[in-house]
Amino acid sequence: RRWRAGTYNVGTGRETSVLELLRRVRLALANDTAVVHTAPVAAELLRSSLDGEKLRHTFELPDWTALEEGLSKTLPFYVTQAAS
């Protein structure tokens, strides 16, 4: 794949809250550690949803990966890293 200059978003176009992501990660890891909520950072975005269609089209990439599938592929790596 050739380099093509440009500005590209990386995303699915589907919004997922931090709390929803946390819920799914905890479920996948069978983890029930208590969650501690802190005050939000002033500069933090409250909502964001990026569409990566331009990136996928330009570089002929496959469709986005569903969150559940992506977590099942990436979480084992982080579990291994945390254990070492």
Distance bins in CASP14 RR format, pairs under 12 A and 6 or more apart:
PFRMAT RR
TARGET T0000
AUTHOR 0000-0000-0000
RMODE 2
METHOD distances of the structure
MODEL  1
1 55 0 0 0 0 0 1 0 0 0 0 0
1 56 0 0 0 0 0 1 0 0 0 0 0
1 58 0 0 0 0 1 0 0 0 0 0 0
1 59 1 0 1 0 0 0 0 0 0 0 0
1 60 1 0 0 1 0 0 0 0 0 0 0
1 61 0 0 0 0 1 0 0 0 0 0 0
2 58 0 0 0 0 1 0 0 0 0 0 0
2 59 0 0 0 0 1 0 0 0 0 0 0
2 60 0 0 0 0 0 1 0 0 0 0 0
3 58 0 0 0 0 0 1 0 0 0 0 0
3 59 0 0 0 0 1 0 0 0 0 0 0
4 54 0 0 0 0 0 1 0 0 0 0 0
4 55 0 0 0 0 1 0 0 0 0 0 0
4 57 0 0 0 0 0 1 0 0 0 0 0
4 58 1 0 1 0 0 0 0 0 0 0 0
4 59 1 0 0 1 0 0 0 0 0 0 0
4 60 0 0 0 0 0 1 0 0 0 0 0
5 58 0 0 0 0 0 1 0 0 0 0 0
6 54 0 0 0 0 1 0 0 0 0 0 0
6 55 0 0 0 0 1 0 0 0 0 0 0
6 58 0 0 0 0 1 0 0 0 0 0 0
6 59 0 0 0 0 0 1 0 0 0 0 0
7 50 0 0 0 0 0 1 0 0 0 0 0
7 52 0 0 0 0 0 1 0 0 0 0 0
7 54 0 0 0 0 1 0 0 0 0 0 0
7 55 0 0 0 0 1 0 0 0 0 0 0
7 58 0 0 0 0 0 1 0 0 0 0 0
8 50 0 0 0 0 1 0 0 0 0 0 0
8 51 0 0 0 0 0 1 0 0 0 0 0
8 52 1 0 0 1 0 0 0 0 0 0 0
8 53 0 0 0 0 1 0 0 0 0 0 0
8 54 1 0 1 0 0 0 0 0 0 0 0
8 55 1 1 0 0 0 0 0 0 0 0 0
8 56 0 0 0 0 1 0 0 0 0 0 0
8 57 0 0 0 0 1 0 0 0 0 0 0
8 58 1 0 0 1 0 0 0 0 0 0 0
8 59 0 0 0 0 1 0 0 0 0 0 0
8 61 0 0 0 0 0 1 0 0 0 0 0
9 48 0 0 0 0 0 1 0 0 0 0 0
9 49 0 0 0 0 1 0 0 0 0 0 0
9 50 1 1 0 0 0 0 0 0 0 0 0
9 51 1 0 1 0 0 0 0 0 0 0 0
9 52 1 0 1 0 0 0 0 0 0 0 0
9 53 0 0 0 0 1 0 0 0 0 0 0
9 54 1 0 0 1 0 0 0 0 0 0 0
9 55 1 0 0 1 0 0 0 0 0 0 0
9 56 0 0 0 0 0 1 0 0 0 0 0
9 57 0 0 0 0 0 1 0 0 0 0 0
9 58 0 0 0 0 0 1 0 0 0 0 0
9 64 0 0 0 0 0 1 0 0 0 0 0
10 48 0 0 0 0 0 1 0 0 0 0 0
10 49 0 0 0 0 0 1 0 0 0 0 0
10 50 1 0 0 1 0 0 0 0 0 0 0
10 51 0 0 0 0 1 0 0 0 0 0 0
10 52 1 0 0 1 0 0 0 0 0 0 0
10 53 0 0 0 0 0 1 0 0 0 0 0
10 54 0 0 0 0 0 1 0 0 0 0 0
10 55 1 0 0 1 0 0 0 0 0 0 0
10 56 0 0 0 0 1 0 0 0 0 0 0
10 59 0 0 0 0 0 1 0 0 0 0 0
10 61 0 0 0 0 0 1 0 0 0 0 0
10 64 0 0 0 0 1 0 0 0 0 0 0
10 65 0 0 0 0 0 1 0 0 0 0 0
11 48 0 0 0 0 1 0 0 0 0 0 0
11 49 1 0 0 1 0 0 0 0 0 0 0
11 50 1 0 1 0 0 0 0 0 0 0 0
11 51 1 0 0 1 0 0 0 0 0 0 0
11 52 1 0 1 0 0 0 0 0 0 0 0
11 53 0 0 0 0 1 0 0 0 0 0 0
11 54 0 0 0 0 0 1 0 0 0 0 0
11 55 0 0 0 0 1 0 0 0 0 0 0
11 56 0 0 0 0 1 0 0 0 0 0 0
11 61 0 0 0 0 0 1 0 0 0 0 0
11 63 0 0 0 0 0 1 0 0 0 0 0
11 64 1 0 0 1 0 0 0 0 0 0 0
11 65 0 0 0 0 0 1 0 0 0 0 0
11 67 0 0 0 0 0 1 0 0 0 0 0
12 48 0 0 0 0 0 1 0 0 0 0 0
12 49 0 0 0 0 1 0 0 0 0 0 0
12 50 1 0 0 1 0 0 0 0 0 0 0
12 51 1 0 0 1 0 0 0 0 0 0 0
12 52 1 0 0 1 0 0 0 0 0 0 0
12 53 0 0 0 0 1 0 0 0 0 0 0
12 55 0 0 0 0 0 1 0 0 0 0 0
12 56 0 0 0 0 0 1 0 0 0 0 0
12 63 0 0 0 0 1 0 0 0 0 0 0
12 64 1 0 1 0 0 0 0 0 0 0 0
12 65 0 0 0 0 1 0 0 0 0 0 0
12 66 0 0 0 0 1 0 0 0 0 0 0
12 67 1 0 0 1 0 0 0 0 0 0 0
12 69 0 0 0 0 0 1 0 0 0 0 0
12 70 0 0 0 0 0 1 0 0 0 0 0
13 48 0 0 0 0 1 0 0 0 0 0 0
13 49 1 0 1 0 0 0 0 0 0 0 0
13 50 1 0 0 1 0 0 0 0 0 0 0
13 51 1 0 1 0 0 0 0 0 0 0 0
13 52 1 0 0 1 0 0 0 0 0 0 0
13 53 0 0 0 0 1 0 0 0 0 0 0
13 54 0 0 0 0 0 1 0 0 0 0 0
13 55 0 0 0 0 0 1 0 0 0 0 0
13 56 0 0 0 0 0 1 0 0 0 0 0
13 63 0 0 0 0 0 1 0 0 0 0 0
13 64 1 0 0 1 0 0 0 0 0 0 0
13 67 0 0 0 0 0 1 0 0 0 0 0
14 20 0 0 0 0 0 1 0 0 0 0 0
14 21 0 0 0 0 0 1 0 0 0 0 0
14 48 0 0 0 0 0 1 0 0 0 0 0
14 49 1 0 0 1 0 0 0 0 0 0 0
14 50 0 0 0 0 1 0 0 0 0 0 0
14 51 0 0 0 0 1 0 0 0 0 0 0
14 52 0 0 0 0 0 1 0 0 0 0 0
14 64 0 0 0 0 1 0 0 0 0 0 0
14 65 0 0 0 0 0 1 0 0 0 0 0
14 66 0 0 0 0 1 0 0 0 0 0 0
14 67 0 0 0 0 1 0 0 0 0 0 0
15 21 0 0 0 0 0 1 0 0 0 0 0
15 45 0 0 0 0 0 1 0 0 0 0 0
15 46 0 0 0 0 0 1 0 0 0 0 0
15 47 1 0 0 1 0 0 0 0 0 0 0
15 48 1 0 0 1 0 0 0 0 0 0 0
15 49 1 0 1 0 0 0 0 0 0 0 0
15 50 0 0 0 0 1 0 0 0 0 0 0
15 51 0 0 0 0 0 1 0 0 0 0 0
15 67 0 0 0 0 0 1 0 0 0 0 0
16 22 0 0 0 0 0 1 0 0 0 0 0
16 23 0 0 0 0 0 1 0 0 0 0 0
16 24 0 0 0 0 1 0 0 0 0 0 0
16 25 0 0 0 0 0 1 0 0 0 0 0
16 47 0 0 0 0 0 1 0 0 0 0 0
16 48 0 0 0 0 1 0 0 0 0 0 0
16 49 0 0 0 0 1 0 0 0 0 0 0
16 50 0 0 0 0 0 1 0 0 0 0 0
16 64 0 0 0 0 0 1 0 0 0 0 0
16 66 0 0 0 0 0 1 0 0 0 0 0
16 67 1 0 0 1 0 0 0 0 0 0 0
16 68 0 0 0 0 0 1 0 0 0 0 0
16 70 0 0 0 0 0 1 0 0 0 0 0
16 71 0 0 0 0 0 1 0 0 0 0 0
17 23 0 0 0 0 1 0 0 0 0 0 0
17 24 0 0 0 0 0 1 0 0 0 0 0
17 45 0 0 0 0 0 1 0 0 0 0 0
17 46 0 0 0 0 1 0 0 0 0 0 0
17 47 0 0 0 0 1 0 0 0 0 0 0
17 48 0 0 0 0 0 1 0 0 0 0 0
17 49 0 0 0 0 0 1 0 0 0 0 0
17 67 0 0 0 0 0 1 0 0 0 0 0
18 24 0 0 0 0 0 1 0 0 0 0 0
18 25 0 0 0 0 0 1 0 0 0 0 0
18 35 0 0 0 0 0 1 0 0 0 0 0
18 37 0 0 0 0 0 1 0 0 0 0 0
18 38 0 0 0 0 0 1 0 0 0 0 0
18 40 0 0 0 0 0 1 0 0 0 0 0
18 41 0 0 0 0 0 1 0 0 0 0 0
18 44 0 0 0 0 1 0 0 0 0 0 0
18 45 0 0 0 0 0 1 0 0 0 0 0
18 46 0 0 0 0 0 1 0 0 0 0 0
18 47 0 0 0 0 0 1 0 0 0 0 0
18 48 0 0 0 0 0 1 0 0 0 0 0
19 25 0 0 0 0 0 1 0 0 0 0 0
19 26 0 0 0 0 0 1 0 0 0 0 0
19 35 0 0 0 0 1 0 0 0 0 0 0
19 37 0 0 0 0 1 0 0 0 0 0 0
20 26 0 0 0 0 0 1 0 0 0 0 0
20 27 0 0 0 0 0 1 0 0 0 0 0
20 67 0 0 0 0 1 0 0 0 0 0 0
20 68 0 0 0 0 0 1 0 0 0 0 0
20 71 0 0 0 0 0 1 0 0 0 0 0
21 27 0 0 0 0 0 1 0 0 0 0 0
21 28 0 0 0 0 0 1 0 0 0 0 0
21 67 1 0 0 1 0 0 0 0 0 0 0
21 68 0 0 0 0 0 1 0 0 0 0 0
21 70 0 0 0 0 0 1 0 0 0 0 0
21 71 0 0 0 0 1 0 0 0 0 0 0
21 74 0 0 0 0 0 1 0 0 0 0 0
21 75 0 0 0 0 0 1 0 0 0 0 0
22 28 0 0 0 0 0 1 0 0 0 0 0
22 29 0 0 0 0 0 1 0 0 0 0 0
22 31 0 0 0 0 1 0 0 0 0 0 0
22 32 0 0 0 0 0 1 0 0 0 0 0
22 33 0 0 0 0 0 1 0 0 0 0 0
22 34 0 0 0 0 0 1 0 0 0 0 0
22 35 1 0 0 1 0 0 0 0 0 0 0
22 36 0 0 0 0 0 1 0 0 0 0 0
22 37 0 0 0 0 0 1 0 0 0 0 0
22 71 0 0 0 0 0 1 0 0 0 0 0
23 29 0 0 0 0 0 1 0 0 0 0 0
23 31 0 0 0 0 0 1 0 0 0 0 0
23 32 0 0 0 0 0 1 0 0 0 0 0
23 35 0 0 0 0 1 0 0 0 0 0 0
23 67 0 0 0 0 0 1 0 0 0 0 0
23 68 0 0 0 0 0 1 0 0 0 0 0
23 71 0 0 0 0 0 1 0 0 0 0 0
24 31 0 0 0 0 0 1 0 0 0 0 0
24 66 0 0 0 0 0 1 0 0 0 0 0
24 67 1 0 0 1 0 0 0 0 0 0 0
24 68 1 0 0 1 0 0 0 0 0 0 0
24 69 0 0 0 0 0 1 0 0 0 0 0
24 70 0 0 0 0 0 1 0 0 0 0 0
24 71 1 0 0 1 0 0 0 0 0 0 0
24 72 0 0 0 0 0 1 0 0 0 0 0
24 74 0 0 0 0 0 1 0 0 0 0 0
24 75 0 0 0 0 1 0 0 0 0 0 0
25 31 1 0 0 1 0 0 0 0 0 0 0
25 32 0 0 0 0 0 1 0 0 0 0 0
25 33 0 0 0 0 0 1 0 0 0 0 0
25 35 0 0 0 0 0 1 0 0 0 0 0
25 67 0 0 0 0 1 0 0 0 0 0 0
25 68 0 0 0 0 0 1 0 0 0 0 0
25 70 0 0 0 0 0 1 0 0 0 0 0
25 71 1 0 0 1 0 0 0 0 0 0 0
25 72 0 0 0 0 0 1 0 0 0 0 0
25 74 0 0 0 0 1 0 0 0 0 0 0
25 75 1 0 0 1 0 0 0 0 0 0 0
25 78 0 0 0 0 1 0 0 0 0 0 0
25 79 0 0 0 0 0 1 0 0 0 0 0
26 32 1 0 0 1 0 0 0 0 0 0 0
26 33 1 0 0 1 0 0 0 0 0 0 0
26 34 0 0 0 0 0 1 0 0 0 0 0
26 35 0 0 0 0 1 0 0 0 0 0 0
26 71 0 0 0 0 0 1 0 0 0 0 0
26 75 0 0 0 0 0 1 0 0 0 0 0
27 67 0 0 0 0 0 1 0 0 0 0 0
27 68 0 0 0 0 1 0 0 0 0 0 0
27 71 0 0 0 0 1 0 0 0 0 0 0
27 72 0 0 0 0 0 1 0 0 0 0 0
27 75 0 0 0 0 0 1 0 0 0 0 0
28 67 0 0 0 0 0 1 0 0 0 0 0
28 68 0 0 0 0 1 0 0 0 0 0 0
28 69 0 0 0 0 0 1 0 0 0 0 0
28 70 0 0 0 0 1 0 0 0 0 0 0
28 71 1 0 1 0 0 0 0 0 0 0 0
28 72 1 0 0 1 0 0 0 0 0 0 0
28 73 0 0 0 0 0 1 0 0 0 0 0
28 74 0 0 0 0 1 0 0 0 0 0 0
28 75 1 0 1 0 0 0 0 0 0 0 0
28 76 0 0 0 0 1 0 0 0 0 0 0
28 78 0 0 0 0 0 1 0 0 0 0 0
28 79 0 0 0 0 1 0 0 0 0 0 0
29 71 0 0 0 0 1 0 0 0 0 0 0
29 72 0 0 0 0 0 1 0 0 0 0 0
29 74 0 0 0 0 0 1 0 0 0 0 0
29 75 1 0 0 1 0 0 0 0 0 0 0
29 76 0 0 0 0 1 0 0 0 0 0 0
29 78 0 0 0 0 1 0 0 0 0 0 0
29 79 1 0 0 1 0 0 0 0 0 0 0
29 82 0 0 0 0 0 1 0 0 0 0 0
30 75 0 0 0 0 0 1 0 0 0 0 0
30 79 0 0 0 0 0 1 0 0 0 0 0
31 75 0 0 0 0 0 1 0 0 0 0 0
31 79 0 0 0 0 0 1 0 0 0 0 0
31 82 0 0 0 0 0 1 0 0 0 0 0
38 44 0 0 0 0 0 1 0 0 0 0 0
40 46 1 0 0 1 0 0 0 0 0 0 0
50 56 0 0 0 0 0 1 0 0 0 0 0
50 64 0 0 0 0 0 1 0 0 0 0 0
51 57 0 0 0 0 0 1 0 0 0 0 0
51 64 0 0 0 0 1 0 0 0 0 0 0
52 58 0 0 0 0 1 0 0 0 0 0 0
52 59 0 0 0 0 0 1 0 0 0 0 0
52 61 0 0 0 0 1 0 0 0 0 0 0
52 63 0 0 0 0 0 1 0 0 0 0 0
52 64 1 0 0 1 0 0 0 0 0 0 0
53 59 0 0 0 0 0 1 0 0 0 0 0
53 61 0 0 0 0 1 0 0 0 0 0 0
53 63 0 0 0 0 1 0 0 0 0 0 0
53 64 0 0 0 0 1 0 0 0 0 0 0
54 61 0 0 0 0 0 1 0 0 0 0 0
55 61 1 0 0 1 0 0 0 0 0 0 0
55 62 0 0 0 0 0 1 0 0 0 0 0
55 63 0 0 0 0 0 1 0 0 0 0 0
55 64 0 0 0 0 1 0 0 0 0 0 0
56 62 1 0 0 1 0 0 0 0 0 0 0
56 63 1 0 0 1 0 0 0 0 0 0 0
56 64 1 0 0 1 0 0 0 0 0 0 0
56 65 0 0 0 0 0 1 0 0 0 0 0
57 63 0 0 0 0 0 1 0 0 0 0 0
62 69 0 0 0 0 0 1 0 0 0 0 0
63 69 0 0 0 0 0 1 0 0 0 0 0
64 70 0 0 0 0 1 0 0 0 0 0 0
65 71 0 0 0 0 1 0 0 0 0 0 0
65 72 0 0 0 0 1 0 0 0 0 0 0
65 73 1 0 0 1 0 0 0 0 0 0 0
65 74 0 0 0 0 1 0 0 0 0 0 0
66 72 0 0 0 0 1 0 0 0 0 0 0
66 73 0 0 0 0 0 1 0 0 0 0 0
67 73 0 0 0 0 0 1 0 0 0 0 0
67 74 0 0 0 0 0 1 0 0 0 0 0
67 75 0 0 0 0 0 1 0 0 0 0 0
68 74 0 0 0 0 0 1 0 0 0 0 0
68 75 0 0 0 0 0 1 0 0 0 0 0
69 75 0 0 0 0 0 1 0 0 0 0 0
70 76 0 0 0 0 0 1 0 0 0 0 0
70 77 0 0 0 0 0 1 0 0 0 0 0
70 78 0 0 0 0 0 1 0 0 0 0 0
71 77 0 0 0 0 0 1 0 0 0 0 0
71 78 0 0 0 0 1 0 0 0 0 0 0
71 79 0 0 0 0 0 1 0 0 0 0 0
72 79 0 0 0 0 0 1 0 0 0 0 0
74 80 0 0 0 0 0 1 0 0 0 0 0
74 81 0 0 0 0 0 1 0 0 0 0 0
75 81 0 0 0 0 0 1 0 0 0 0 0
75 82 0 0 0 0 0 1 0 0 0 0 0
76 82 0 0 0 0 0 1 0 0 0 0 0
76 83 0 0 0 0 0 1 0 0 0 0 0
77 83 0 0 0 0 0 1 0 0 0 0 0
77 84 0 0 0 0 0 1 0 0 0 0 0
78 84 0 0 0 0 0 1 0 0 0 0 0
END
